[in-house]
């Protein structure tokens, strides 16, 4: 059906070609020589291949009129165009000869575009199958997406057929298949891949540890295990049996996990170096991977044999309830157990389930902690001087203290947060001059926030020693104040201390207190004893404590004793807790919440029994709850009961509220109020890059809004900005007004803002806050990266980018020696030591620019299979003769699609998959708002057969992410001379974005060998015209020659225009030119063009087909072809404008105004060259512009 036409294929596609040989009456063909006939297939270009190259015509019967068919397979090998010829050959006297009959030869053209993004997926429920030998079969229903055309690619099912354990029976009419279990076997894999891409591939040829190395294109995997009939497991258990070294001793890991000494989690990705700039070691207290073991507890008697046990263990399936928190990365089994490696992904909780034989399960709960490497900024201390104590007393006193620590909240050292951590363990060690120091560890486990703090200086938790030491005075205490708790109505006991000195006399005794309620958190002297006789033994009492109590809360009291020789000592600090008369214990879970999060509040009435707070039990009550500001914390319910003591609350915005609880039980009233602080989450950093020659960069409000919505689960309405330290933030690119730090700006207003730095090196940060109405819901950072400190690469999915040494030398300057890379938390792509993932990931080692085993030039960033757009930023440290400097490697993946001049379909580039929101439904739609540098078509076969979107479609026509109105149906075509194309869009009427396409600027034609060098400017246009079957080569002996410098004749030009018009019928048109001979290639074209008034004859009766065409004549012809539109252009800028013929002035003005003609430049002078004969290359460019403008 495509004889003498063009077939469009994607790279990798195959088609069956059927050559029909018809034998007619009187043909002289006998049964004997017909059997010796062959059909030969030849291609003029390696863009396609055909197999077999020839095939014999096999005759079963021979009649007066008989039809025979010969089939071959055509495969699209690479992008380009090709013509395939099918020709009948017959047996001559000695050799096979081609038939010279015109009817025995046919041709078909092929146009090959880039490979379609074909994806093969399998439903989750079908990825692991457990079957019974001789039992019910299972059905596999793989899904194939991303292909072009209507013919769905055929699938190939590859599996181990050696022992005939199972049989996979593909469905002839669909891509599904039936798995039939025959014999028991351990877990085995079925690989489902695209048949055309994997012809000749067998299961035995697949590299099992790395199937991607053997299988071409996308594939899916099904793991099947088959048990003997009646064999079943009745009970299993899952445990962690790992042993580890801790403090030099063999220990059970599970015990250390249970007591919080070690955790399962993630290392700190923000902090990478210690104070000396050296790469820090990861903490051995954090296990990023656990190995779980499943064992059969009560096997059936049929599992007594080793073979059956091995089979049973192979059937165990492992799953995670939250793969985004902890995922199953690897599984194994043998005759004794099944194991699974669990990899930490993100902070949170997950349940790992081992399942066998349908419903026999065992679980293991994991909590993933985020590691936080801290620096101690204020070590724990009991003071510089204390009374004489034993080491045991010192240890007990020190273990009540806390330390202040600092962690980095980003990769930048100046972005930190301070925390207070209590002492976990302490050991008294000898100091100097009789003093004592403490070797200690801090309790860094925070279950509520899933964080684990570890000391940068002590990442393995062996303990660090205090810098300061405690010295003993001659003062000792035989009585000290003690901690106590009271109701506010209780009588509060006195505090007392008794001190004695071995040398000197007691000169002064002063009592101090500290409370947030009365002293603002600072120590305040409240009682000074009058001492007149300077005793060596003294007892002091602090009485009437109620005078210092102003309400419920915590109060701290202690006493300082000073001798006459200037020595002093302090008692322990007594903590006095004051509560209401009848109390409600309020518990928040978790204890810290970010805006957008939810938490529970539990209230338990308490009363004093024998001096202790005791929960009220056996009573019926209802607690009434209030929040002082529901814009910050909104309560789901205002009441809770004894049977349902908790309510749920939502953190709406950052800030502090007071939560009150009240109830009455009998005649007693119970009440409490607690302050609760909602922190605002930190949105993911949004990065923008200041170009090498740019002075400012524009912000993108939609990116900020998306980052905030991900963090706070709420779309922000406005933003405020802090003043950047090293530049100015303006409200628009006019830079006439600066951004106010107090004004709230909408996302659309943010998109108009520009940042202009005062320096063009390093990384600039702009801090912002996001709001929902009046409530703050998040904070965030915009990183403005400059090219001076950034090494930047752009690649696509599954591609690799080798590090270029000169790029790092550009950042550092001369004298660069080594580069050390920081950590990368994005698992969609990573740095590797070599060009394959098997080379291993880059670690903390330094990479040399010249010598050594670790060379920078060998390092590669390898992107994963994710096709959506994302950016990976990896910090690095460069060292050399100029010292150390920091920079960043930024890899943009899938951010820019590449187009050839012939364009591409959205389906072939996976645009719909890239833009589909995570929460998309069948009604989620997208509108195209604007396109710059190109055109979009709702249907496109070629430029001769297409339907373009119009201004009415922009902003109104809805396209969906699947179905008949799919976005994938659009075709994008760059304008001639365009270097890039941008498509602006809106999803569901609110989320805006931009697609960027880079247009490949060819330096040589992919079709013709003579369009390069001095004719490279025409390469894009020549290939566009050829691929659209408008202009072909001009050499019948060598189809690879285009003749770019050859003059364009009148016959050539009208033929080209006739093809561009779709070769309309010329039936009924009278030929008025004697030199337009029937049978010539231009015959129909001349009839059509003269009839349409596009061209005139050279005379009334002649056309002059071989006459040359000037540039102004072409302009006139195209102007008439377009319908003589209104002219807006001018020729005033060209020095030879006066030489334009009068008949062509208007046409030349139009051609210049539309960009079809841009002039000829020679010797630095650009002229119209109106009367110059046009070359074939020039005409290709002009027509390319004309057809796409």
DAUR-V413434 format. One record per backbone hydrogen bond with DSSP energy under -1.0 kcal/mol. NH is the residue of the N-H (numbers start at 1). CO is the residue of the C=O. E is the energy in kcal/mol with one decimal. If there is no record, write none. Layout:
[[NH & CO & E] [NH & CO & E]]
This chain:
[[4 & 107 & -2.9] [5 & 2 & -2.9] [7 & 109 & -2.9] [9 & 111 & -2.8] [11 & 113 & -1.9] [12 & 76 & -2.9] [13 & 10 & -2.6] [15 & 74 & -2.5] [17 & 72 & -3.5] [19 & 70 & -3.5] [21 & 68 & -3.5] [23 & 66 & -3.0] [27 & 24 & -1.5] [34 & 30 & -2.2] [35 & 31 & -1.4] [37 & 34 & -1.5] [38 & 89 & -2.5] [39 & 55 & -2.4] [40 & 87 & -3.0] [41 & 53 & -3.4] [42 & 85 & -2.3] [44 & 83 & -1.8] [48 & 45 & -1.2] [49 & 75 & -2.2] [51 & 73 & -2.2] [55 & 39 & -1.6] [57 & 37 & -2.9] [66 & 23 & -1.5] [68 & 21 & -2.9] [70 & 19 & -2.7] [72 & 17 & -2.3] [73 & 51 & -3.5] [74 & 15 & -3.2] [75 & 49 & -2.5] [76 & 13 & -2.8] [77 & 47 & -2.4] [78 & 47 & -1.5] [80 & 112 & -1.7] [82 & 110 & -2.1] [84 & 108 & -3.3] [85 & 42 & -3.2] [86 & 106 & -2.9] [87 & 40 & -2.3] [88 & 104 & -2.1] [89 & 38 & -3.4] [90 & 97 & -3.1] [92 & 95 & -2.4] [97 & 90 & -3.1] [99 & 88 & -3.0] [104 & 101 & -1.4] [105 & 102 & -1.0] [106 & 86 & -2.3] [108 & 84 & -2.3] [109 & 5 & -2.8] [110 & 82 & -3.1] [111 & 7 & -2.9] [112 & 80 & -3.4] [113 & 9 & -2.9] [118 & 116 & -1.7] [119 & 145 & -3.0] [121 & 143 & -2.4] [126 & 123 & -1.6] [127 & 124 & -1.6] [129 & 223 & -3.1] [131 & 225 & -2.8] [133 & 227 & -3.2] [134 & 181 & -1.6] [135 & 132 & -3.1] [138 & 179 & -2.1] [140 & 177 & -3.2] [143 & 121 & -3.0] [145 & 119 & -2.3] [156 & 193 & -3.3] [158 & 191 & -2.8] [167 & 180 & -2.0] [169 & 178 & -3.3] [171 & 176 & -3.0] [177 & 140 & -2.1] [178 & 169 & -2.2] [179 & 138 & -3.5] [180 & 167 & -3.2] [182 & 165 & -3.0] [183 & 165 & -2.0] [185 & 226 & -2.1] [188 & 224 & -2.9] [190 & 222 & -2.8] [191 & 158 & -2.9] [192 & 220 & -2.9] [193 & 156 & -2.3] [195 & 154 & -2.5] [201 & 198 & -2.1] [206 & 203 & -1.4] [210 & 207 & -1.1] [213 & 210 & -1.9] [214 & 211 & -1.8] [215 & 211 & -2.6] [220 & 192 & -2.3] [222 & 190 & -2.3] [223 & 127 & -3.0] [224 & 188 & -3.5] [225 & 129 & -2.1] [226 & 185 & -2.0] [227 & 131 & -2.6] [231 & 228 & -1.9] [237 & 295 & -2.3] [239 & 293 & -2.3] [244 & 251 & -2.7] [246 & 249 & -2.9] [249 & 246 & -1.6] [251 & 244 & -3.2] [253 & 242 & -2.2] [256 & 252 & -1.5] [257 & 253 & -2.4] [258 & 254 & -2.5] [259 & 255 & -2.0] [261 & 256 & -1.3] [262 & 256 & -1.8] [263 & 285 & -2.7] [265 & 287 & -1.9] [266 & 369 & -2.6] [274 & 278 & -2.7] [277 & 274 & -2.2] [280 & 272 & -1.7] [286 & 283 & -1.3] [287 & 263 & -2.9] [290 & 342 & -2.2] [292 & 340 & -2.9] [293 & 239 & -3.0] [294 & 338 & -3.4] [295 & 237 & -2.5] [297 & 235 & -2.2] [298 & 235 & -1.2] [303 & 300 & -2.4] [304 & 301 & -1.4] [309 & 305 & -2.2] [310 & 306 & -2.6] [311 & 307 & -2.2] [312 & 308 & -2.6] [313 & 309 & -2.8] [314 & 310 & -1.6] [316 & 313 & -1.1] [317 & 355 & -3.4] [319 & 353 & -2.1] [321 & 351 & -2.0] [325 & 322 & -2.3] [326 & 322 & -2.4] [327 & 343 & -2.3] [329 & 341 & -2.7] [330 & 341 & -1.0] [332 & 339 & -2.4] [334 & 337 & -2.4] [338 & 294 & -1.9] [339 & 332 & -2.9] [340 & 292 & -2.0] [341 & 330 & -3.2] [342 & 290 & -3.3] [343 & 327 & -3.0] [344 & 288 & -2.5] [345 & 325 & -3.3] [346 & 325 & -1.7] [348 & 368 & -1.9] [350 & 366 & -2.4] [352 & 364 & -2.9] [353 & 319 & -2.6] [354 & 362 & -2.9] [355 & 317 & -2.9] [356 & 360 & -2.3] [359 & 357 & -1.6] [360 & 356 & -1.6] [362 & 354 & -1.7] [364 & 352 & -2.0] [366 & 350 & -3.0] [368 & 348 & -3.3] [369 & 264 & -2.2] [370 & 450 & -2.7] [371 & 266 & -2.7] [372 & 452 & -2.5] [374 & 454 & -2.8] [375 & 406 & -2.4] [377 & 404 & -2.3] [378 & 404 & -2.0] [386 & 471 & -2.0] [388 & 475 & -1.4] [394 & 390 & -2.4] [395 & 391 & -2.8] [396 & 392 & -2.2] [397 & 393 & -2.2] [398 & 394 & -2.7] [399 & 395 & -2.3] [401 & 398 & -2.2] [403 & 421 & -3.0] [404 & 378 & -2.3] [405 & 419 & -2.8] [406 & 375 & -2.5] [407 & 417 & -2.2] [409 & 415 & -2.8] [415 & 412 & -1.9] [417 & 407 & -2.0] [419 & 405 & -2.4] [421 & 403 & -2.7] [423 & 401 & -2.5] [424 & 441 & -3.0] [425 & 441 & -1.1] [427 & 439 & -1.9] [429 & 437 & -2.8] [431 & 435 & -3.1] [435 & 432 & -2.1] [436 & 470 & -2.5] [437 & 429 & -3.1] [439 & 427 & -3.0] [440 & 464 & -3.0] [441 & 425 & -2.0] [443 & 422 & -3.0] [444 & 442 & -1.1] [446 & 451 & -2.7] [450 & 446 & -1.0] [451 & 446 & -1.7] [452 & 370 & -2.4] [453 & 444 & -2.5] [454 & 372 & -2.6] [456 & 374 & -2.7] [461 & 458 & -2.0] [464 & 440 & -2.2] [466 & 438 & -2.2] [470 & 436 & -3.4] [471 & 384 & -3.0] [473 & 386 & -2.3] [476 & 500 & -2.5] [478 & 498 & -2.1] [479 & 498 & -1.2] [484 & 575 & -2.0] [486 & 577 & -3.0] [488 & 579 & -2.3] [490 & 487 & -1.4] [495 & 542 & -2.4] [497 & 540 & -2.2] [498 & 479 & -1.8] [499 & 538 & -3.1] [500 & 476 & -2.3] [501 & 536 & -2.3] [502 & 474 & -1.3] [506 & 535 & -3.2] [507 & 562 & -2.8] [508 & 562 & -2.0] [510 & 560 & -2.3] [511 & 527 & -3.3] [512 & 558 & -3.1] [513 & 524 & -2.1] [514 & 556 & -1.9] [519 & 515 & -2.0] [521 & 515 & -1.3] [524 & 513 & -2.2] [526 & 511 & -2.7] [527 & 511 & -1.4] [529 & 509 & -2.5] [538 & 499 & -3.1] [540 & 497 & -2.8] [542 & 495 & -3.5] [547 & 544 & -1.6] [548 & 545 & -2.3] [553 & 578 & -2.2] [555 & 576 & -2.5] [556 & 514 & -2.2] [557 & 574 & -2.4] [558 & 512 & -1.9] [560 & 510 & -2.9] [561 & 569 & -2.9] [562 & 508 & -2.5] [563 & 567 & -3.3] [564 & 505 & -2.2] [566 & 563 & -1.7] [569 & 561 & -2.1] [571 & 559 & -2.5] [574 & 557 & -3.1] [576 & 555 & -3.5] [577 & 484 & -2.5] [578 & 553 & -3.1] [579 & 486 & -2.8] [583 & 606 & -1.5] [585 & 604 & -3.1] [587 & 602 & -2.4] [589 & 600 & -2.2] [595 & 679 & -2.3] [596 & 651 & -3.8] [597 & 594 & -2.5] [599 & 649 & -2.3] [600 & 589 & -2.6] [601 & 647 & -2.6] [602 & 587 & -2.6] [603 & 645 & -1.7] [604 & 585 & -1.9] [606 & 583 & -4.2] [607 & 614 & -2.4] [609 & 612 & -3.1] [612 & 609 & -1.4] [614 & 607 & -2.8] [616 & 605 & -2.7] [623 & 640 & -2.8] [624 & 662 & -3.1] [625 & 638 & -3.3] [626 & 660 & -1.7] [628 & 658 & -1.5] [632 & 629 & -1.5] [633 & 629 & -2.3] [634 & 650 & -2.4] [636 & 648 & -3.0] [640 & 623 & -1.8] [641 & 644 & -2.0] [642 & 621 & -1.3] [647 & 601 & -2.2] [649 & 599 & -3.2] [650 & 634 & -2.6] [651 & 597 & -2.9] [652 & 632 & -2.8] [653 & 632 & -1.2] [654 & 776 & -2.7] [655 & 678 & -2.3] [657 & 676 & -2.6] [659 & 674 & -3.0] [660 & 626 & -2.2] [661 & 672 & -2.8] [662 & 624 & -1.7] [663 & 670 & -2.3] [665 & 668 & -2.6] [668 & 665 & -2.0] [670 & 663 & -3.2] [671 & 582 & -1.9] [672 & 661 & -1.9] [674 & 659 & -2.3] [676 & 657 & -2.9] [678 & 655 & -3.3] [679 & 593 & -2.3] [683 & 779 & -3.1] [686 & 781 & -2.1] [688 & 783 & -2.8] [690 & 785 & -3.3] [694 & 691 & -1.3] [697 & 755 & -2.0] [699 & 753 & -2.3] [704 & 700 & -1.5] [705 & 701 & -2.5] [706 & 702 & -2.2] [707 & 703 & -2.2] [708 & 704 & -2.4] [709 & 705 & -2.5] [710 & 706 & -1.9] [711 & 707 & -1.6] [712 & 708 & -3.4] [713 & 709 & -1.8] [717 & 771 & -3.2] [718 & 771 & -1.4] [719 & 745 & -2.0] [720 & 769 & -2.3] [722 & 767 & -2.4] [728 & 756 & -2.5] [730 & 754 & -3.2] [731 & 737 & -2.8] [735 & 732 & -1.8] [739 & 729 & -2.9] [745 & 719 & -3.0] [750 & 746 & -2.2] [751 & 747 & -1.8] [753 & 750 & -1.4] [754 & 730 & -1.5] [755 & 697 & -2.7] [756 & 728 & -2.8] [758 & 726 & -3.0] [764 & 784 & -2.8] [766 & 782 & -2.1] [768 & 780 & -2.3] [769 & 720 & -2.4] [770 & 778 & -3.0] [771 & 718 & -2.5] [772 & 775 & -2.9] [775 & 772 & -1.5] [777 & 770 & -2.7] [778 & 770 & -1.3] [779 & 681 & -2.2] [780 & 768 & -2.1] [782 & 766 & -2.5] [783 & 686 & -2.5] [784 & 764 & -3.4] [785 & 688 & -3.0] [786 & 762 & -1.1] [787 & 690 & -1.1] [789 & 786 & -1.4] [791 & 888 & -2.3] [793 & 890 & -2.2] [795 & 892 & -2.3] [798 & 864 & -2.3] [799 & 796 & -1.8] [801 & 861 & -2.6] [803 & 859 & -2.9] [807 & 804 & -1.2] [808 & 804 & -1.0] [809 & 805 & -2.1] [810 & 806 & -1.8] [811 & 807 & -1.1] [812 & 808 & -2.5] [813 & 809 & -2.9] [817 & 879 & -3.0] [818 & 879 & -1.8] [819 & 847 & -2.1] [820 & 877 & -2.6] [822 & 875 & -3.7] [830 & 862 & -1.6] [832 & 860 & -3.2] [833 & 840 & -2.8] [839 & 836 & -1.5] [840 & 837 & -1.4] [842 & 831 & -2.1] [847 & 819 & -2.5] [848 & 854 & -2.8] [849 & 817 & -2.1] [856 & 848 & -3.2] [858 & 855 & -1.3] [859 & 856 & -1.3] [860 & 832 & -2.2] [861 & 801 & -2.7] [862 & 830 & -2.6] [863 & 799 & -2.7] [864 & 828 & -2.7] [870 & 893 & -2.0] [872 & 891 & -2.5] [874 & 889 & -3.0] [876 & 887 & -2.4] [877 & 820 & -2.9] [878 & 885 & -3.0] [879 & 818 & -2.6] [880 & 883 & -1.1] [881 & 815 & -1.9] [883 & 880 & -1.8] [885 & 878 & -2.2] [887 & 876 & -2.6] [888 & 789 & -1.9] [889 & 874 & -3.3] [890 & 791 & -2.9] [891 & 872 & -2.8] [892 & 793 & -2.9] [893 & 870 & -2.8] [894 & 795 & -2.6] [897 & 996 & -2.1] [899 & 998 & -3.2] [903 & 900 & -2.1] [904 & 972 & -1.9] [906 & 970 & -3.0] [907 & 968 & -1.3] [910 & 907 & -1.2] [911 & 906 & -2.1] [914 & 910 & -2.0] [915 & 911 & -2.1] [916 & 912 & -1.7] [920 & 917 & -1.5] [924 & 921 & -1.3] [926 & 959 & -2.7] [927 & 986 & -2.5] [929 & 984 & -2.6] [930 & 984 & -1.3] [932 & 982 & -2.6] [935 & 973 & -2.6] [937 & 971 & -2.5] [938 & 947 & -2.1] [939 & 947 & -1.2] [941 & 945 & -2.5] [942 & 945 & -1.0] [945 & 942 & -1.6] [947 & 939 & -2.7] [949 & 936 & -3.0] [953 & 950 & -1.4] [954 & 950 & -1.1] [955 & 928 & -2.7] [956 & 953 & -1.7] [957 & 953 & -2.0] [959 & 926 & -2.4] [960 & 965 & -2.8] [966 & 963 & -1.2] [967 & 960 & -3.0] [969 & 966 & -1.6] [970 & 967 & -1.8] [971 & 937 & -2.1] [972 & 904 & -2.7] [973 & 935 & -2.7] [975 & 933 & -2.2] [978 & 975 & -2.0] [981 & 997 & -2.4] [982 & 932 & -2.3] [983 & 995 & -2.4] [984 & 930 & -2.5] [985 & 993 & -2.5] [986 & 927 & -2.1] [987 & 991 & -3.3] [988 & 925 & -2.5] [990 & 987 & -2.0] [991 & 987 & -1.9] [993 & 985 & -2.0] [995 & 983 & -2.9] [997 & 981 & -2.5] [998 & 897 & -3.7] [999 & 979 & -2.5] [1000 & 899 & -3.5] [1002 & 1000 & -1.1] [1005 & 1011 & -2.5] [1009 & 1040 & -2.2] [1015 & 1012 & -2.5] [1016 & 1013 & -1.7] [1018 & 1015 & -2.0] [1019 & 1016 & -1.5] [1022 & 1018 & -3.0] [1023 & 1019 & -2.3] [1024 & 1020 & -2.0] [1025 & 1021 & -2.6] [1026 & 1022 & -2.3] [1027 & 1023 & -2.9] [1028 & 1024 & -1.3] [1029 & 1026 & -2.1] [1030 & 1025 & -2.9] [1034 & 1041 & -1.1] [1041 & 1038 & -1.9] [1046 & 1043 & -1.1] [1048 & 1174 & -2.9] [1050 & 1107 & -2.4] [1051 & 1105 & -2.6] [1053 & 1049 & -2.5] [1054 & 1050 & -2.1] [1055 & 1051 & -1.8] [1056 & 1052 & -2.4] [1057 & 1053 & -2.4] [1058 & 1054 & -2.3] [1059 & 1055 & -2.3] [1060 & 1056 & -2.3] [1061 & 1057 & -1.6] [1062 & 1059 & -1.8] [1063 & 1058 & -2.6] [1069 & 1066 & -2.0] [1074 & 1101 & -3.2] [1076 & 1073 & -1.2] [1077 & 1075 & -1.0] [1080 & 1077 & -1.7] [1083 & 1080 & -1.8] [1086 & 1082 & -2.5] [1087 & 1083 & -1.9] [1088 & 1084 & -2.5] [1089 & 1085 & -2.7] [1090 & 1086 & -2.5] [1091 & 1087 & -2.0] [1092 & 1088 & -2.0] [1094 & 1089 & -2.1] [1095 & 1089 & -1.0] [1098 & 1102 & -1.1] [1099 & 1102 & -2.0] [1107 & 1104 & -1.6] [1109 & 1048 & -1.6] [1111 & 1172 & -1.9] [1112 & 1170 & -2.6] [1114 & 1110 & -2.1] [1115 & 1111 & -2.0] [1116 & 1112 & -2.2] [1117 & 1113 & -2.5] [1118 & 1114 & -2.8] [1119 & 1115 & -2.3] [1120 & 1116 & -2.2] [1121 & 1117 & -2.4] [1122 & 1118 & -2.0] [1123 & 1120 & -1.1] [1124 & 1119 & -2.7] [1134 & 1131 & -1.8] [1137 & 1134 & -1.3] [1139 & 1136 & -1.5] [1140 & 1137 & -1.5] [1144 & 1141 & -1.4] [1148 & 1144 & -2.9] [1149 & 1145 & -2.5] [1150 & 1146 & -2.2] [1151 & 1147 & -2.6] [1152 & 1148 & -2.6] [1153 & 1149 & -2.5] [1154 & 1150 & -2.0] [1156 & 1151 & -1.6] [1157 & 1151 & -1.6] [1160 & 1167 & -3.4] [1162 & 1165 & -2.5] [1165 & 1162 & -1.4] [1167 & 1160 & -2.6] [1172 & 1169 & -1.5] [1174 & 1109 & -2.8] [1176 & 1046 & -2.3] [1177 & 1044 & -2.2] [1179 & 1175 & -2.3] [1180 & 1176 & -2.1] [1181 & 1177 & -2.0] [1182 & 1178 & -2.7] [1183 & 1179 & -2.9] [1184 & 1180 & -2.0] [1185 & 1181 & -2.4] [1186 & 1182 & -2.6] [1187 & 1183 & -2.8] [1188 & 1184 & -1.0] [1189 & 1185 & -1.5]]
